[in-house]
Structures are given as C-alpha cells and as structure tokens.
Amino acid sequence: MEANSPDNIRLSNRRLDHELDGRHGLRMVRYGLRSGATWVGEASGGSVFALYFDGKRVDGQSDGLVVRRTTIADLDRDARHCVIHLVYEPDDIEIESHTIVYPDSTLVERWLTVRNSGSQAVRIQRLDSVSMEIPQDEYELMYYTSAWGTEFEGVREPLQGEKVLETRSGRFSNEQHPWFALFRGNGEILSASAMWSGNWIFRFEPVDQGGYRLSGGLHDREFWKDLHPGESMDSPRVSVVLGKSYDLNTISMEYARIGRAYWYPQNELSQSLPMEWNHWWSYEDRDIDERVFRENVDVAAKLGIEVCTLDAGWFGPTAPDAHWFDYRGDWAKVNTIRFPGGIRALSDYVHSKQMKFGLWCEIEALGQHARLAEEHPEFVALRDGERLGYVCFGNPAVQEWAFQTLERLITEYRCEWIKLDFNVDPGAGCARMDHGHGAGDGLYEHYLGYYRTLEKIRARHPGVILENCSSGGLRIDLGILQQTHLTFLSDPDWPEHGLQLFWGASTMLAPEVLLHWGWSEWIHEHPNQTFDPRDPDLEQHQLDYYVRISMLAGSGFSQRLPELPRRVADRYAYHIKMYKDHIRRFIRSADVFRLTAQPKREGRGDRWASFQYSLPTGSEHLVFVFRLPRGERERSLYLRGLEEDRVYTLEWLTDQRSEQRNGSDLMRAGLTFDRLLEEDSAILLID
C-alpha cells in the first residue's frame, strides 16, 4: 500500500495528540487525516478555516492568532471531537475550530464557533467552515443541479478556472444540491457536503502557486451577523470525505455509514420502513373528502399498506372558492364540508384497520389570507417591508407556537407520521429587527429555530416519524436529516426520474432515509405522469418495473386504490409482501453499490440501472436490475464486495429460479442479463 493512498488516510487515535502541535496547533488541517494525505498538500499550512469580520480576514496563519488550548473529547461509538481554542488578540475574537473524527472512516465534520470577547460589537460577514488549498493537478468536478421535478441532475466536468457551487433561494437543494465530488488524476476523490438547510456555497479558486483554494459552508451573500460583547455563533457544519479508485461508491458508503451511526434520528416505526399510501396526487384537495379517504383506507389495509397519510386539503375555510394554499398557518381550522366528522375520526378509522395515521402540515408557511398574520403580526417574516410567505422561526415566540401546534396535531389526531412540507423560497430571509435576530442573519436564525423546534417535537413524541418535504426535493441536506427521519425525493415519480433520483441521492444519503412513491396517478396534466392502471395494454412486466423502482428505498403509493383493476391490486399486494419479507431489511442496513452509471430523464444517461445492497456481514446481497427504454439488449453487471473463493446461491425473487456461482466469477466475468424486455426488471437474492 502506498503511503498516500486513500486506504492510509484514516487517523489513528494514538496519533491524534501528536497531530495537534505545529503552527497554531492546526496540523488538524488534515481534517483528521494522516499528514501524508496528498489531497491537502504542503501549501495548506494550517489554514483549515477562514473568518471575515469588520472587513478583516483571519485564518490559521494570521498574525495575532494565538492558541490557548486544545481539547479532545471521546464521543459515542469511538468518535473523537477535537477543539482548538484560539484567540485573535488584536480584536479579542475567540475562535474554536471543531473537528469530529469518526473511527474507521475517512469522513470528518468541520465547523467554527466564534465568540466576541472584546468591548465593542463586531460584524461577522463570512465564515468558511472549510478553507484549504489543494495541490495542482488535473481534476474533474461532479455535482448535481436541481429544480422542481428535475432534482439530482448529475454534472461532471473538468475543473478549470474559478467555479462556484451554491444555493441562494433559501432552500438548500433549490438550484444545486449541497454536495460535490472532486476526482483527481490518480483516482482519489475528495467530497464535501454542507450540513445546513439554508443558503450555502463551495468556492474553487485558483491560487498563484498552482492548485486551488477550496472554501465554503454558510453563504455570505446578504449575510451578516453583529456579535455584541459576550455573544457567540456557530458556523454550519461541513462533512469532508475521501474516496479512491475513481469509485463514487467509496464516498457514498462513508456518508451512509456515518449517517446511520451518528446523524439520523431513528425510532421503531422509522426503522420498520412502513409502506405508505398518500392521497395527494390522485385527489389533491378538489376530490378528497371523508368518504373517499375511508374507501382508500379499506383497500390499503387489504393490500398490506401500513401508513395512510392525509395530505393538504384537510384544513381551511369551507367556501367553494377558498384554496388551502392561501390559509396555511391556520392549522386549527378544519374543512368541515370535506371532513364533517373531523380528522380524529379518520385517524381512529385508520387505526381500526391496524394501520398508522399520517398528516401533512406546512408549519413554516404563511398563506396570504391566513388569520395567523392578523392575530400575530409579530410572527411574519418580512424583508424590505414585504411578506416572505413564512413565519420566522428566528422569533422564539414562533418556535413555541409551532411546537404547541404540532404537539396538538399529533396528540389530538393521534398521528404517528407528520409530513412537514415547505413550498416557499425565503431568499436571504427575514430582515426584521424585533425577532431576536438582525437584518442580515434572519435566514440563519430561522433554520436554527426550526431545528430546535423539531428537536423538541422528537423529544416529546419519540415514536412519531417526521418526514421532510419541500416542493418535493428542494431541501435535502445533512442538516435537516439530523432532525427528521426521512426525506421526500421529488413530487413527480415516473420511472426513469425515480431511478435518476435514487442514483443521485444515494451518493450522500442512506436508502432508508429516502422516500419516493411508485408511479403516481395524477389528476392534472404533467408530460411524464401518464400512468393509467386501467390501461388494457399495460403488461405485467411494465407494472412490476414501475413498482420495483420505488422499492429501492422508503416506498409508497399515491393512487386511487378503490378503482384499481383486480390484476393490478393483486400485483401490488404481491410486491408489498416481497418488500416486507425480503427487501426492507437490506434497505435499512446494507451498503449500496451503484453498478451502472446514472440513468437520466428524457432518455439520457445509462439505459440500464442496477443497485447492489450488501449486508455488513458480507454474507447476503440483494441486486435490483432495470432495463430502461432504449437500453441495449444485453448487459453484464459486475458485482462488488464478494469473497472470491466462496460459492453463492443466486435466487431470482421475481421468477422462481436459482443458480450457483463463485464470488470471483461474479465480480470478474459478471452477471449477464439478456432476457429482460424494455421496461423490465429483476431482483436477485445472493446468499
């Protein structure tokens, strides 16, 4: 093994204390990696962060920066938290440089705490949780662009000149997803992800001596925070991870393993990966009512579905011309025309069928006609005198109102699942001066307040699933995934879109925190949402293909269940049972290997898609295979992580056949598929 290979960049705990001397004690620039790691290079010189305040820049090499002490704390499951305590003496600014090192992993977390110990207020203008120079070389940069219905659009291009990845809309995944992978010419990979739900940025800036300065974290556009004497603030965290051999799987497995062990909230219900039905796309608000919901619940119970969720349209005034969107915030007002028996009666009915009850709520949003704004004008987020469409969680009174509101919904309606949506672009956020924040840090404080509220809800109701949603998949990040149990990937869900989403999302998240439905039956027009379960020309292999794509992670349906033809309903029941009996135990604990390149919408990208799930023991594997439209007739797939001299039994769960092959053959010669039709699929259990 070469000294600088990615296999040799894990920090030994025995070495940690010796890594903390040197200039300003900041040889922790290596992000917990051994000092020989070639990514960092000698040019870094200790500058792992950068702080901008009052027009000044301070980093790890600034004159006047003094190390006070270094503390190392043992965390759960052998993780270690290193804090280097520094003071910038000219202005009495204390800086804590935080690094969490995880055992047997190349992933670390980085962030700053800044405290004003002086006698005058200072204005924080920019905080770079990471700031490092990478050596001169040839690089390819991979990232994802995003918009409504076009999430996880993979881009891979040479890194040339200055490059900025960012989101300015106020929602983390609206524009670009908060993740990148940088491929070096020798096959090594550097990846980072901002663990934050607001505006973020990563900058790649050429430096005079060659190479690049990589910096980022919280976006500095229209941001500032005035720190008065004695006040402090934390920067958002950024995770950094190394991989090898041009293999993106070496990155994604680190994110997933650390997420499962340290980041994701978990409870018994979330870990069971319940199969969900949600009313929205098939009925929206125009066609949903108490009778319709009950009829769907009856069928859902027969199919084996485990959660029934009442989406938007349950609340608001009863006037025919009223639209729920305009009354978001008035969560105490139930639409008694649609639901004369009330929401609790529906919940009780779901429970009587031995299923769980879910409810949609956009707790942050404020509709234009909501009485909440009249009753509590101090809740309203404003900028330049204009309402921004949400209540500002930077205001502690809003946090308490939101907590009490969600507490009432969960308790009064006996909810086991709360879908938390957010259909607003906050931009730079609230600029009011009477919320406890300033004119420049409203968005920053909003998200801290929202996180605190979710923490309180989870503490009060530890068994309830909190689902993250934001116009589908426009706020997917490692910050919100530390407060919610799963995240919705996208509003549309046609097949190749679903495959593209899962391929992309699984590069930064474990599959059990991802939720996407099978091809939904929409009541309004969308060019790709064309599924018709009553089409007599719909063939079984197509139907299976549609359903199995949603079974790659958390799964569910949004269809008119009582209107399903018998053959379709029977096939759904068959797959739901398969999901429960065989698949979801892999989803919640297995490593995921993407065996093909990313399939893409509109007939682009790879026209085959395959994913291998490998349990930690290495003894069992599950493989999904999909042939997309215009996919070549034959494809060989090369399995990963097997033992070369072991004989494996391959059982096709989908057509009752089996064979035996040794591990070396499956990894080198591959597994050839030449019988699948277009829009066809297979699922294999390998034991």
N, C-alpha and C positions, 0 to 999 in steps of 0.2 A: 504494500500500500504506500502510495506517495505521501510525503509529509503534509502536503497541502490539499490532499483530496478531500472531497466533502465528507467521506467516511471518517475523517480525522479532525473534524471541526467541532465536535461536541466538547463542552467544557467539563473537565474532571473537577468534582467538588474539592478534591485535595489541592488542586492548583489554584482555586479561586482566590485565596488570600494573597497569593504571590502575584496575581494579575492586577492588584489594586495599587501598586506603587508606581513610580514613574511620574511624569509631568502631570501635575494636578490630580494624581491618582486615577487618571482617566484612561488607563490602558484597558478599561472596560469598554473602550471604543469598539472592541471586537464583538460587542453585543453578546458577551458570554461565550464567544467562540475562541478557540485557541489562537494565540498570537500569530501563528503561521498561516492563518486563513488568507488565501491570496486575494479574496474579494476586497478586503479592507485596504491593504497596501500600506506602504510606509508613509504615504502622503497624508494619511488621516491625522496623524499627530495628536490624537486625543480629542478631537472635536466631535463628540457624539451628539451634540445638541446646539441650538442657537436661540438666543433670546434677543428680541428687539424691543427697546423701550425708550421713550423720550428721544427718538432719533439716534440711539446708540445701538450697537450690536455687540453682544457678549457671547463668546463660545468657549470651548475648553482650552483655548490657547491665549485668551485675552489677558493682557497685563492687568494686574489688580485683582485677579481671581485667586482666592486662597482656599485651600482645602482645610475644613475644620475637623472632619472625622469621616469615617466610613463605617457603616453598619451593615451586617449581614444577618438576615433572619431566615430560619427554616419555615417553610410553608407546608401545607398539606401535601402528602404523597411525594416528598423529597424535592419539591421545587424550592428554589432559594431566591430571596429578594435582597438585592444589593442596593443600598442608597449611599451615594457620595454627596456629602453635605459641603456646600461651597458658599463662599460669600464674595460678592463683587464689592470690594471695600470702598471704591470711590462714591458709591451711592447707597451703601448698606442694603444691597439686594441679596437675599439668601436664595440659593438655588439648590434644590435637591434633584439629583439625576438618578432616576429609578431604572433598574433593570431586573426583570424576573427571568431566571434561567430554569428551564424545565429539564428533568432527568431524561437521559437517553433520547434527546431531541435536539434538532438544530434550530428550533423556534425559540425566540425570546420576545419579551414585551419591553417597550421603552416609553417613558413619559417623564415630564418635569413637574415639579412643584416650585412655584415662585412666591416668595414672601417679601413684603416691604418692611424692612426693619429700620428704615430711616424716619426722618421727621417731616418729610414732605411727600405728597401724593406723587406717584409715577404713573405714566400711561403705558400699559403693555400693548404693543402694536403687532407683535408676531411671536409665536412660539413654535419652533421646529422640534418636535419630539424626536426626530431623527435628522442628523446632518452629518454626512460622511462623504469622503472622497473615494471614488472607485478608480482603479488604475486604467490606463489607456489600453484599449483592446477593441476588437470588433464585437458589437452587441446587437442582439435582436430584442425588441421590446414587445411584450404581449400584454394586452389589456382588453377590457370589454366596454363598449358603448352601450347606452341604454336609453329607452324612452318607453312610453306606454305601449305594450304589446310587442316591443322589439328589445326586450331585455337580453342581456348576455350575448351581444353581437361581438364575437371574437375578432380582434385585430392583431396581426403580428407583422412588424415592420422593422427595418434597420433603425437603430438609434443613431441619428445624425443631427448635429446641431442641438439647439435648445428644444426641449419637449416638456410640456406641462400636462398632467392629468389632473382633473378637478371636477367638482360639482359646486355650482353657485346657487342652485334653486332652493336650497334649504332642506332638500330631501336627498339622502345620501346616494341613492342609485339613480337619480333622475339626471341624466346626461352621460355619466360614466359610473361604472361600479368601482368601489373603493379597494382596488386590488391590482397588482401588476406582477409580472414575472419577467425578469431580465436574463436572457440567455447569453452566456459568454462563449467565446470561440472554442474553449476547451471542454464545453459541455456542462460546466457548472451553471447553476441557476440561483439567482437572488430574487426573492419575492417579498413583498410587504403589503400589509392591509391596514388601513386606518380603522380603529375600533370606535366609531363615532357615527352618530345619525344625522348630523348637520352638514355644513359645508366643509370640505376637505380639499387638500392639494398635495400632489407629489411633483417636484421640480427636478429635471435633469439638466444641469447647466454645465457646459464645457468650462474647464479651468485652463489657465495659461500653460501649466506644465504638462498638459495632456490628461485625458480621462475626464471624469465628470464629478460634479458635486451633486449628490442626491440629498434632497431635504424635503421635509413635509410633515403633515399632521393636520392641525387646525388651519383652515383657510384664513388668510389675513385680509381678504377683500372686505371692505366696510366693517372690519372688526377692530375694536379697541376695548380695553378694559382699564379703568382707573383704579389702581390699588392704593388705598389710603394707608397710612401708617398702621402696621399690625395686621393688615389683610393679606390673604394669600389666594392662589388659584392653582389648579392642576391643568396641564395640557391634556388633550385626549391621548389615549394610548395608541401605539402603533406596534403591530407584531411584525417581526422580521424573521425570515426562514431561508435556509439554503437547501438546494437540491443538487442533483448530479445527473450526468449521462444524458442530457437533453430531455430527461424524462419528467414531465409535469406531475406524474403520479407521486414522485418522491416529495414534491411540495404539498400536494393536496392531502396525503396521508398524515403529514405532520400537523396541518391545520385541524384535521378531523380528530386525531388522537388527543391533541391538547384541548380541543373544544369539548370533547366528551368528558375528559378527566377533570377539567378545571373551569370551563366557562359556562356551559349550557345549564340552565335550570332543568331539573328533572323531577317528575313525580310518577306515581304508579300509572296514572292514566296516560301521560305522555309517552312513557316507555312502552306501553302496550300498543302504540301506533294504531289507534282505533280507526276503522273505516267510517268515513263521514258522508252524509248527504246534506247538501245546502240548497235552499230553494232558489237562489238568486237568478241565475241566467235563464232558467226555464219559465220563471214567473215574474221576476223583478217585483216592483210594487203594484203594477197595474192588475195582475192576476192572482196575487197571493191573498188569501184570507184564511180564517179559522178552518173552514171546511176543507179547503184544498190542502192545507198543511197536514191535517189529520189523515186525509186519504193517502198522502205520501208516506206518512209515518207507518201506516198499516203495511204498505208494501215494503218499506225499508226493513221492517222487522223480519219479514219473510225472507228477504234476500240475505240477511246476515249483517246488515249495516249496524254500526254501534253508536253513532252520534248523529242526531238530527239538528241542524242549525237553522235558526230563523234569522235571515239576513235583513237588510234595510227594508223599510216599508212598514214596520210594525208600530212606529210611533208617529206623533204629529197630529194635526187637526183632521177633522173628518170631511172638510169641504172638498167637493169633487175636483176643484181646480188647484188644490194645495199639493205641493210636492215635498216629499220628505227632505230633500236636499236643503231646502230653504229653512228648515226648522231644526237642524242639527244643533244640539245643545239643550233642547227641551226634552230631556230623556224621561221626565215624569209623565209626559202626555202620551197615552196610548191611543192609537186609532181605533175607536170603538165600533166604527162601521165595519171595518175588516175583521176585528177581533172582539166581538161583543162579550165573549166570556173572559177576556183578559189573557195576559201572557202566562200567568201562573197555571191556568187551566190547560194550556198547550203543553207546558213543561210537565205537569202531572200526567198528561196523556202519554207523552214520550216515555216517562219513567214507568208507566204501567205496562209498557211493551218491553221492559228491561233494556232500554237504551238510555244514553246520556243526552242532555239538552244543551244546545249551544245558542248563543245570542250575539248578534252583531251590534257594535257601538263605535261611533267615531268620536271618542271622548274629547279629543283636542279641537275638533272643528266647531265653527260657529256659523250657522246659516243666517242669511240676510234678514229673515223675518223672525228669528228666534227671540222669544221673550227674555231669555237669559241676558241678552245685551242691555235690555231696558232695566231689568231688576238688578243687574250687577255690571254697570258700565266700566267699573274698575277692572273687570276680567279681560276686556277686549284688547287684543294685540293691535297696535297702531304704528304706522310709520308715515311720516310727512302728513299726519292728520287723517290718513286713510286706513280703514279697517283691512286687516290682512286675512280675515276668514278663519281665525282660530282664537282660542283663549290662551293667554300667555302663562305658561307654567313657571316662568320666572317669578311670578307673583305667588308667594306662599299661600294666599287665600284660594287661588285656583287649584293648587295641589290638594288642599283639604277638601274643596268642593268636589274635585274629580274622584278622590278617594272615597268620599261618602256616597257619591253617585254610583260608582262601580260596586261598592260594598252593598248598596241597596239592591241593585240589579241582580247580583249574584245570590244574595240571601233571599230576597222576596220571590224571585223567579226560579230558585233552586238550579242555577246554572252550573254546569261542570266545564263549560267551554265558553270563553269570551273572545270574539273576533274583533280586534282593535284595528280599525281602518284609519286612513288619513289621506284625504283627497285634496290636499292644499299644497301649494308651493310657497313656503314662507319667505323665500328670498333671503335677505340679510336679517330678517326677523324684526321683532318689536323694538321700537326706539323710545318708548315711554320712560319717564324718569321717576314714576311713582310705583314701580313694581318691585323695587329692591335690586334692580339692575340699572345700568347706564344706557346711553343712547347707542353704544357700539357693541354691547355684549348681550343683547336680548335673545338672540337665537341660541347662543352658548348656554345661557341660564335656562332657557326653555327646555332644552334637552336634559340638562342636569335635573331639573324639576320633574320632568316626565319620568326619567329613570327612577327617581326617589319614590314617585307615586306607584310605579309598577312593583318596586321592591316591597312597599307596604302592603299592596294587594296580595302578592305572593306569600308574604308572612302571615297575613290574616286568613288566606284561603290556599294553603299549600297544595291541595289536591286538584285545583282548578287549572285547566290548560288556558294559557294566554297565547293567542295567535296574532302574529304581526302581519299587517297588510297595509299597503299604501298605494292606492290606484293599481292594485296588483303587486308588482315587484319593484316599486320605486324607492323603497327604503329598506334595503337588505344589507346589513353590516354586522360586524362582530361586536358592536356596542349594544344594539337592540337585541341581539341574540343572547346576551347575558341577562336580559330582563324578561324575555318571552320564550315559550317552549318550542315554537316552530314559526316559520315564515312562509307566506304565500308567494309563489314564484311569479305569477302573471295572471291577468284577467283572462285573455284568450288561452285556449288549450288544445288547438288542433295538433295532430301527431308530430310532424317534424319540428314544430315550435316547441312542443314539450320535450323532445329529445335534445334540441339545442339548449334549452334552459337547464336541463339536468346536467348535461355535459359541462356547461359553464359554471353553474352554481356549486357543483361538487368539487371544483378546484379550490374552494375556500371554505366549504361547509360540509359537515357530515350529512348523509342522506336522511337520517331520522328527524332532522330539524327542517326539512324541506317538505312543503305541501303543494300538490298540484292535482287537479282532477282529470279524469278521463274526458274525452271529447264531449263538451257540454252542448246541450240543446238550447241555443239562443232564440229568444223571441223577436229580436230585431236583427237587422242585416249586418253582417260582417263578411268580408270577402272570403275568409277562410273557415268560418264557423258554419259549416254546411252539413253537419251530421244529421241524418234522419234515420232513427232506429226502425221506422216503419217502412223503409225502402225495400221492396221485394227483391231488388238486385243486390242487397247487402249480403256479402258472403261471410261465412263464419270466420275464415282466416283474417279478414279485414276487421271484423268486430273484435276478435281476440287481440290483434295488433293494437287497436285503439285503446283497449282496456289495459293491456300489459305495460304500456308506456307510463301510465300513471302509477303503476305498482313498483316503480323504481325507488320510490321514497314514500312519504306520507301520502295517502291516497283517498279518493272520494269521488262523488258524482254530483252533478247539478243537472238533473234531467227530470222529465215528467214521469215519475215512476209508475203511476197507475195506468198510463197509456202505453207502456212498453208491450210489444208483442211477446207472446209466451216464450218463443225461442230465444229472444234477446234477454228477457228476465232470467231464464234458466241459465244462460251463459254467464250473466253477471253473478248469479249465486255460485256457480262453479268457480269463478275466478276469485270471488271474495273468500271462499273457503280455502283455495290454494294460497292466497295471500296470508291468511291466518295460520294455516298449518305449516307452511314451508318458507315463506319469503320474509316476513317481517322480523324474524329472529336474526336474519342476516343484515337487514337494513339497520337495526339498532346497534350493532357491534362490529360489523365487518369492515375491513379495509376495502376501498373501491379502486379498481384499476379501470381506466378508460382504455379499451383495447383498439379503438378506432379514433380517427380524427373527428373534430366537431362537425356533426350534421347541422345544416343551416336551413333557414326558411327560404321559400321561393326556389326550391330545387338546387340550392347551393351547398357547398361543403361536401363532406363524405356522405355517400348514399347507402352506407351501412352504418349501424351503430351497435356497439357491444360493450357491456359492462360486466366485470367480474368482481364478485363480492367474496372476500376471503376472511374466514373467522380467525380470531387471534391465535387459536391453536394450530392453524395451518392444515388441519385435517379435513375441513369441509369448505367447499366453494360453490357458489351459485353464479351462473352465467346467463345473462339476457342477450339475445341476438335479434336484431331487427333489420329487415331489408326494406329500404325506402323506395319510393317510386324512382325509376331510372337507375336503380342500383344494379351493378353488374351481376350476372347470373351466378357466379361462384366467388366465394371469398374464404380465405383461410385466416383464422384467428389464432394468435399465439398467446397461450395462457401464461400467467405470471405467478411467481411465488410457490411453485410446487416443489416437491422433493424429487430429484432426478431419478432415483432408483426405486421409488415407490410406485406400486400399481394402483391405479384409481378406477373406480367404477363410475361411469357416466350414465346417469339416468335422465332421460328426457321426460320432464314433468308434463309435457304437453301432448305427447303422442305414444306414451307407454312402450318405449323401447330402451335398451341399455347396451353398453359395451364396456370393455376394459382396455385401458391404455396406460403406459407408464409415464411418469412425470416428464422425463427427458423428451419423449416423443411429442407430448402435448405442448411443451414450451418451444421446441426447435422446429419440428415439422408442422405443428399447428393442428387445428381442428378445422376441417374443410366443410363448408355448407354449400351444397349445390341443389338442394331440393326446395328451398324457400321461394315462394312467389313474391312479386312486389306487394308491399303492404302485408307482409307475413312476418312471423316471429317464432322464436323457440326459447324455452327456458330449460336449463340443464342443472341438475344437482350432481356435484362431483364429490365423491366421498372416498 
